[in-house]
Amino acid sequence: MPRSWRTKLIHPDVELPEGYRSLVPPVYRGSTTVFPSSAKLRDDWRQHEVGWVYGLYGTPTALELAGRVAELEGGFRTFLVPGGQSALALINLALLREGEHVLIPDSIYSPHRQLADDLLRRFGVTCEYYPPTIGAGIEALVRDQTRLVWCESPGSITMEVQDVPAIAEVAHRVGAKVAMDNTYSAGVYFDAFAHGVDVVTQALTKYIGGHSDLLLGSVTVRDAADYERIGSTLQTLGMAVSPDDCSLALRGMQTLGVRLAALEASTLQVAQWLAGREEIATVLHPALPSCPGHEIWRRDFTGSTSVFSVEFRPEIRRSRVRSFVDALELFPIGWSWGGVTSLAVPVNPPRTAGEGRRAGALVRFNVGLEDPADLIADLEVGLRAIRA
Ligand SMILES: *Cc1c(COP(=O)(O)O)cnc(C)c1O
């Protein structure tokens, strides 16, 4: 019997030529994936092992991006999640349970500190903060219950470069995992797995996306055991990513090499200019000797990126520093970084954090792809607002 046009809308007989090949991975949208027979029906997140199951575990667009991030970072497999912060949540929830102890550097990305203090503590995890430059001295802080040690290097805002191999050596001796937020390095300027890290995360929102138009996070594991633990937690949490965002990230990734090279050069030029200004007490850029851990950066990193902070001289009041930021025209005020636009934010850190120990007001910069001479001219005008 011929079928109604209404049925044809859902089950068309359209045929296309085979063999289409594009240079770019297509955007596969979809919740439901169809199975060849009822015998093949299953619900298992391990799509690399069992084949395509459900959109929640990633369409081919998401798994293409995940595969490329894993390849870039030199890991076993990568999970994608809706943002950098959800990646941090996933790792903590997958690797910790009640009664266990986690060590977190004082200079951690501050929403990560909130996650530990508000959520992990509520679930009975003991969260302890350590000075980011502790190195092998972390030996004094590890306990029998320590199951996870976090690193973030350079740290958020205060930019301390950590001795990750020394910390990992101690952590592994007591059977703890080492997780690292490697967003600063875009997963390339610091080879986390080669320096002893077990689980690496990045806010793909920053350099992989690269254009401030998407939010995504990645979690890359070194081995199959962590792949199992994190994958099963991810399945139950149900964090899905948009194939359209993954497609944008795939596009961003293609220009990562040229963007990072341009950003590194411009950022160094701006940071060095600021270092010569009398208003500035310290430039916290890992490639400058004034940054805590600069020697470790030289030992372990192969490049620097676009984000850094400056500490103003302590006698310059915070309200004057805010006037400086407000006077800038080429540095809009906003969170996040790693895109093509320069940004500035005055930061008022919690007193317990590493940055709280600095006497002067702090401003964090992201340098974009503008001409650095124009950026420097703008900063010069802005600095006049301090004296005005
Ligand atoms: C931005 C950032 C995150 C969070 O990423 P979102 O995608 O904005 O959630 C995590 N860690 C670091 C170091 C970051 O800078």
The ligand as an SDF file (V2000), in Angstrom:
LIG
                    3D

 15 15  0  0  0  0  0  0  0  0999 V2000
   38.2920   29.3490   32.5410 C   0  0  0  0  0  0  0  0  0  0  0  0
   38.9130   28.3050   33.3590 C   0  0  0  0  0  0  0  0  0  0  0  0
   38.1950   27.1890   33.7720 C   0  0  0  0  0  0  0  0  0  0  0  0
   36.7140   27.0470   33.5300 C   0  0  0  0  0  0  0  0  0  0  0  0
   36.3490   27.0000   32.2120 O   0  0  0  0  0  0  0  0  0  0  0  0
   34.8280   27.3240   31.7590 P   0  0  0  0  0  0  0  0  0  0  0  0
   34.7570   26.6960   30.4160 O   0  0  0  0  0  0  0  0  0  0  0  0
   34.6830   28.8030   31.7640 O   0  0  0  0  0  0  0  0  0  0  0  0
   33.9270   26.6360   32.7540 O   0  0  0  0  0  0  0  0  0  0  0  0
   38.8720   26.2160   34.4830 C   0  0  0  0  0  0  0  0  0  0  0  0
   40.1820   26.3410   34.7760 N   0  0  0  0  0  0  0  0  0  0  0  0
   40.8900   27.4100   34.4170 C   0  0  0  0  0  0  0  0  0  0  0  0
   42.3190   27.4940   34.7870 C   0  0  0  0  0  0  0  0  0  0  0  0
   40.2800   28.4340   33.7120 C   0  0  0  0  0  0  0  0  0  0  0  0
   40.9920   29.5220   33.3940 O   0  0  0  0  0  0  0  0  0  0  0  0
  1  2  1  0
  2  3  1  0
  2 14  2  0
  3  4  1  0
  3 10  2  0
  4  5  1  0
  5  6  1  0
  6  7  2  0
  6  8  1  0
  6  9  1  0
 10 11  1  0
 11 12  2  0
 12 13  1  0
 12 14  1  0
 14 15  1  0
M  END
$$$$
